[in-house]
Structures are given as C-alpha cells and as structure tokens.
Amino acid sequence: MLLTSGQISMTITSSIVFIFTTLLFLSGYALQQQTVRSLQAAIRPPLPPPLATSTPFSDVRIAKPFGTHSGPDENLGRQHASYSRVTTDWTRLAYVQLLRRHVDVCSAVMLFAELERQNSNAHRILLYPKSWEQVSTSHQQMSTYIQTSLRLLKKAEQRFQVELLPIEPMADTGEDLEASYPIAGLLSLTRFQRILLLQPSGFIINAVETDKLLTVPTNSTITSFEHSSSALILKPSKKSFREVLASNPASSVAEHSGTGFKSVCLIENPYAVTQSSDLGLQGEAFNSTLYYKQAGYIRLSDPAILGPEYDTPRNILRQSQPDALQAQRTWVDMYEIFRIRRMDVCGLDLEPMPKIF
C-alpha cells in the first residue's frame, strides 16, 4: 500500500521528534546521575585500599597527650597520612553492638551494613538476649517486635558478615536491662585484643575514621574519648572480666575504678565520633562540608527527643534544632539520613511515639 505525501511527512516529523525527545531524556538522566554521585562523594568520602595484615598497632600515633591538640583542620591531612602507613591485625579487632531493646536492633544492623559497604576489615559482633531465641523456639506467640528483631539479626548475619552471640543476663535485675546486660560484660570477649562499642542510635559516615579508633594507643581496660561519650574502646581479658564478676556484675562501666581500668583519650579528630546535640554549640561559622568530611560515627542524641527511631512531633523537632543556620540544616539532614537508611536497610518506618513519653 503506497503512502501519501502527507503520511510520509508525518512519519518523518514524528521520528525526528522522538529522536530529539530521547536524546533530551538521556542527557537529563546523565546529568542527574552525575549530581547524585557528586552528593554521595561529598557525604561518604571514598576509602583507601584495605590495609595489609601485620603486627597489631605498629607505630600508630593518633592520640596525643592532654593540652597538645591543635585542631581538626590542621591535623586532618597528617592523620590520614599516618593511618595509611599503619598495618594492623584486623582479626583481633572488632566492632560490637550490645542489644537490650528491640527498638535498637535496626540501628545496629544499619551500622554493620555501612561497615560492609565501606569494606571495613574489623570483625563484627552483635550480642542480644538469648530469651529472644527461646521465644521463637517455644510454642509461645511471638510478638511483632520479636519477629522483626529475629529477621534483622538473620539479615545481619547473612548479608553483612556479622557474628551473632545470644547472651544470658549477668544479673537478675528485673526490668533494668542495662544492669542485666552491662557493658562490662563485653570484657569476656577475650579472643579480641580490642573492641569498639558505638552507642546507639546513629550511623556511620566514614568507616576509616571509626577504624582508626581501634588503633588508638591506650593501656587501660576501658577507654572513652574526651570529645564524646558515644564510643568506648574495651580491651577484653580474663583478669579484667574476673574483676568485674568479683565486684558487681550489674554495675556500670563508670563504677569500676581499679588502677588503669578506665582512661579518657584525646584524639586529633574531635568529629570521629560525635553526636547531634553538639551542633547546638556551633556558631554561624560552622562548616557542614568540613564536618561531614571529618565525621566517622554520628550519634543522634538530643535531650528532648526520645530517639531517631520514633516519629517525633514537629514542634519538638523544631525546639531541638540548633540556632545557627548551617548547623540547623546539618541537624535536620542527620535525622533524615537515619530515617532513609532505616527504611533502606531494615524496611521499617519510624516507630509511633509511646503514650507515656
């Protein structure tokens, strides 16, 4: 069947429109992807190649004595250069998360998911109450919380190379979960030379900065950091664990005061472990780009907010925000990053606020 001149003209015109529309779409898509990659690079700096395995803690000098800190801007380049020369036996170092409540499970899994994505070499340990498993193997009706927790624990083990350790309570303290499962109990993990505990809830920005904390020189059994209470370095040993058992197994870390048991360490990068409430102290000169570049682990902890896992009313969020504009935007971004990662990793929306809060 022969085409008329009008049909031929229409076909040619349609083809030209289609071709140019496709080219316009592809160019827009390419520009969008380039923008997304630029944003990801700004928030999550690329990691250096994995470190070789050699003698633990050889020649690292990240920490400095009190009074000699010269600020993050001046020291950041030297810190990265020093760390790149360090060789470490990562089989003796571990990140650890100690679960007591179901609401904290997703934050722990998010942390390990990011360590896996950024190729951190340290071991990953997740401890949780053995009673959760006992409910699943009995004929009891499992709550939605237990089902979700067990699902996420299995995901952490299978996808993020996490070792699961169910634990019994160290003391019968009723509903006081922190006393039943104290931090000091982690000293029983004697196959590790050091373990790093990052307090919930938060997220990792740059695993290089948190990996460095595992090599901070310290002779104490438990080391905290001057700029933050959101992380602890523990050196497990049979001796220190026996001391804990002989005193009071349910006591907090702060209550153990043996010689050389606790110390506070000053590190060159004060943003290696930080928390959201610190942004309230920042002025208008705050630089969010530099902050994200130096940040390792960010803990979301603000006095008026129950936790980033909860759907906090907007008026409470507004009241908790910093006054400085850049710090305020960064603060809002932190809670949004946590919400998005919670959905991406755990498939969970924010929890409804409890009525008693």
Number of C-alpha atoms within 10 A of each C-alpha: 3 6 8 9 9 8 11 12 12 12 12 11 11 11 12 12 12 12 11 11 12 12 12 11 12 12 11 12 12 11 11 12 11 12 12 12 10 12 11 12 12 14 18 18 16 13 12 11 8 11 16 13 13 12 12 17 16 13 14 19 16 19 19 15 9 11 7 10 16 11 12 18 11 12 14 15 10 12 20 15 11 14 19 15 13 20 18 21 17 23 14 15 23 23 24 21 26 25 21 18 13 16 17 18 24 25 24 24 25 25 26 27 22 19 25 18 10 19 15 21 21 20 18 24 20 21 19 23 20 13 13 18 13 11 15 15 10 9 8 9 9 14 11 8 14 16 14 18 21 16 12 20 20 15 17 25 17 11 11 19 16 22 16 15 13 13 16 13 20 16 16 12 13 8 8 12 17 17 20 21 27 19 19 25 23 20 22 17 18 17 12 18 18 24 28 22 19 25 20 23 23 28 25 25 23 25 25 24 22 22 22 18 22 22 22 19 16 17 12 18 21 24 22 18 19 13 18 17 15 21 21 20 26 26 23 22 18 12 11 20 19 13 13 21 14 9 11 15 21 23 20 16 16 9 10 16 10 12 9 12 16 21 17 16 19 20 24 21 23 18 21 30 23 22 22 21 17 16 19 16 11 17 14 10 10 17 13 16 12 14 16 20 19 23 24 25 25 25 24 25 20 17 8 11 18 15 20 23 24 16 17 17 10 9 8 11 15 11 11 18 20 22 16 16 15 18 25 20 14 21 22 15 12 19 17 13 12 23 18 15 19 21 14 12 18 20 12 15 14 15 13 10 14 9 5 4 6
